[in-house]
Amino acid sequence: MRLEVSGAVLSAPPFVEVRVDLTNRGDAVAHAVTIEAELLGGRERTRLEGDLPPGQTRGAYLRFAVGFPPAGVHPLALHVQYSRTGAGGDAASQRAYLLLALGATPPAAVRLAAPDVRLDTSAAVTARLESADGRAHRVRLRLLTPLGLQPFGTEPEVDVPATGAVLGALKVLRGSAPRPSRQGVVVLAETVGEEVANASAATAVVEVQPDPAWLPRLRRPLAAVVMALLAAAIYAELREKRRRDRR
């Protein structure tokens, strides 16, 4: 299932109201959809009314008391959670974002890309950054993960030169994410110490690898061997019993 996110800013600081629209691009109903959002350190949570069938769009409203932050582009970090069947314990989630222009609409400061990564128990999501306006910038990187994955370590700050690319690494740990599976993550880059705020975002896929241990892979073949040996032992015992009965 994939929920597509869009939205708009409805009011300016000091109280920012945002409408978040979710469109179900999958082929199954999303039940009990909730949205957790963070903007400038403030957190809010809301829930869609009713289920979200395939092909339909529903909106929700979030309000943040942000004071008077630096004008510019700020990221709204989103965590959308839902149930695939409506039954308890069937939670799924995806991360998303909106880039909100508050008081100013500057051009992008940096270009950001993040390749897909393979994950066993831990891995590095490597972000590639380069200046988009021919100026040097310092940016703070942040990793948004869905249920079952966990960012690890501090949020690094990276110096992006006026020309050329630079890399920044963010570590991710596997928690309860099933093996194997594909999990979407979001990388955010926010400028640090500039008069006009700016932010960029990129998405990547974390491919959780199958269990590397030999025993889980051999569980079914070993079970089949054990059953075959058990059947052979029972057959041999019955055959010996018939032989004794004939004597």
C-alpha positions in Angstrom: 0.0 0.0 0.0 1.2 3.5 -0.8 -0.2 6.7 0.6 0.7 9.9 -1.4 1.1 13.0 0.6 0.4 16.6 -0.4 -0.7 19.7 1.4 -0.7 23.5 1.9 0.0 26.2 4.5 -3.2 27.9 5.6 -1.9 30.4 8.1 1.4 32.2 8.9 3.4 32.3 12.1 3.1 32.6 15.1 0.4 29.9 14.6 0.9 27.8 11.5 -2.0 25.7 10.3 -1.3 23.1 7.7 -3.6 20.9 5.6 -2.2 17.4 4.9 -3.9 15.5 2.1 -3.4 11.7 1.8 -4.3 9.8 -1.4 -4.4 6.0 -1.4 -2.5 4.8 -4.4 -2.7 1.2 -3.4 -5.3 -1.5 -4.0 -6.5 -2.0 -0.5 -8.3 0.1 2.1 -6.2 1.9 4.7 -7.9 1.7 8.1 -7.5 3.9 11.2 -5.1 6.3 9.5 -3.2 8.6 11.9 -0.7 11.4 11.1 2.1 12.4 13.4 3.8 15.6 12.4 6.8 17.7 13.6 7.5 21.3 12.6 10.2 23.4 14.2 10.4 21.2 17.3 6.6 21.2 17.8 4.7 17.9 17.5 1.0 17.3 16.7 -1.1 14.3 16.0 -4.4 13.8 14.2 -6.5 11.1 12.7 -8.5 10.8 9.5 -12.2 10.4 9.8 -13.2 7.0 8.5 -11.2 4.6 6.3 -9.3 5.6 3.2 -10.3 3.5 0.2 -8.1 3.0 -2.9 -8.0 6.1 -5.2 -9.6 8.5 -2.7 -8.1 11.5 -1.0 -8.8 12.7 2.6 -7.4 15.8 4.4 -6.5 16.5 8.0 -5.5 19.8 9.7 -2.6 20.4 12.0 -1.8 23.6 14.0 1.6 24.5 15.4 2.5 27.3 17.7 5.9 28.2 16.3 6.5 31.8 17.3 8.5 33.7 14.8 11.1 31.5 13.2 13.5 32.6 10.5 11.7 33.2 7.3 12.3 30.6 4.6 11.6 26.9 3.9 11.1 24.6 6.8 10.5 20.8 6.7 7.3 19.3 8.1 8.3 15.7 9.1 5.4 13.3 8.8 4.8 9.8 10.1 1.6 8.2 8.7 0.4 5.0 10.4 -2.5 2.8 9.5 -4.0 -0.7 9.6 -4.1 -2.9 6.5 -6.9 -5.1 7.8 -8.6 -3.1 10.6 -7.5 -5.8 13.1 -5.5 -5.0 16.2 -1.7 -5.5 15.9 -1.7 -5.0 12.1 0.0 -1.6 12.1 2.0 -0.3 9.1 3.6 3.0 8.5 5.4 5.2 6.1 7.5 8.4 6.4 6.8 11.5 4.3 7.5 15.3 4.3 6.3 18.6 3.1 8.6 21.6 2.6 6.8 24.7 3.9 7.6 28.3 2.8 7.0 30.5 5.9 7.5 34.2 5.2 9.9 33.7 2.2 10.3 31.4 -0.8 14.0 31.2 -1.5 15.3 28.9 -4.2 16.8 25.6 -3.1 20.2 25.9 -1.3 21.4 22.3 -1.9 20.6 19.4 -4.1 20.2 16.1 -2.1 20.1 12.5 -3.2 20.2 9.2 -1.3 20.7 5.8 -2.9 18.9 2.7 -1.8 20.7 0.6 0.8 20.8 -3.0 1.9 20.3 -3.7 5.6 21.1 -6.7 7.7 21.2 -5.4 11.3 22.8 -1.9 10.7 23.7 0.1 7.6 24.6 3.6 6.5 22.3 5.7 4.4 24.7 7.9 2.5 23.4 11.3 1.3 25.0 13.1 -1.6 24.9 16.9 -1.4 25.9 19.7 -3.7 25.2 23.4 -3.8 22.2 24.5 -5.9 22.9 28.2 -5.8 26.7 28.4 -6.2 27.2 29.2 -2.5 28.7 27.2 0.3 26.3 26.0 3.0 26.4 24.1 6.3 23.5 21.7 6.6 22.2 19.4 9.3 21.1 15.9 8.1 18.2 14.0 9.6 16.8 10.5 8.9 13.1 9.7 9.1 12.3 6.0 9.5 9.1 4.0 9.6 8.0 1.5 12.2 10.6 -1.3 12.5 13.7 0.8 11.7 15.6 3.1 14.0 18.0 6.0 13.3 21.2 5.7 15.3 23.7 8.3 16.4 23.7 12.1 16.2 22.3 14.2 13.4 25.5 15.1 11.5 26.3 18.6 10.1 28.0 18.7 6.7 29.8 21.5 5.0 28.7 21.7 1.4 31.1 23.6 -0.9 30.1 26.1 -3.5 31.1 23.6 -6.2 31.4 19.9 -6.1 29.6 17.2 -4.2 30.1 15.9 -0.6 28.7 12.9 1.2 27.1 12.6 4.6 26.2 9.3 6.4 23.3 8.5 8.6 23.1 5.2 10.4 20.0 3.0 10.5 19.3 0.0 12.7 16.8 -2.8 12.1 14.3 -3.3 14.8 11.1 -5.3 14.1 11.0 -4.7 10.3 10.3 -8.1 8.8 12.8 -10.1 6.7 12.9 -9.7 3.8 11.1 -6.4 3.1 11.5 -3.0 1.5 11.1 0.1 3.8 11.0 3.7 2.7 13.0 6.4 4.5 13.4 10.1 4.2 16.6 12.2 4.4 16.2 15.9 5.4 18.9 18.5 5.0 18.4 21.9 6.8 20.7 24.9 6.5 22.4 26.0 9.7 23.2 29.6 10.7 21.8 31.3 7.7 19.5 34.4 7.7 17.0 32.7 5.4 16.1 29.1 6.3 16.2 26.5 3.6 15.6 22.7 3.5 15.8 19.9 1.0 14.6 16.3 1.1 15.2 13.0 -0.6 13.7 9.5 -0.3 15.5 6.1 -0.3 14.5 2.4 0.0 16.1 0.2 2.7 16.1 -3.4 1.6 15.9 -5.5 4.7 17.8 -8.7 3.9 16.7 -12.3 4.6 17.8 -13.9 7.8 21.5 -14.6 7.4 21.5 -17.5 9.9 21.8 -21.0 8.5 19.4 -22.6 11.0 16.3 -20.5 10.0 17.0 -21.3 6.3 17.3 -25.0 7.1 14.3 -25.2 9.4 11.9 -26.6 6.7 14.4 -29.0 5.1 15.4 -30.3 8.6 11.8 -30.7 9.6 11.2 -32.8 6.4 14.2 -35.0 7.2 13.0 -35.5 10.8 9.6 -36.5 9.6 11.0 -38.9 7.1 13.3 -40.5 9.7 10.3 -40.7 12.2 8.2 -42.4 9.5 11.0 -44.8 8.7 11.4 -45.7 12.4 7.7 -46.3 12.8 7.7 -48.5 9.7 10.6 -50.5 10.9 9.0 -51.0 14.4 5.8 -52.2 12.8 7.6 -54.5 10.5 9.6 -56.0 13.4 6.4 -56.4 15.4 4.7 -58.3 12.6 7.8 -60.5 12.4 7.6 -61.3 16.1 3.9 -62.0 15.8 4.4 -64.6 13.1 6.8 -66.6 15.3 
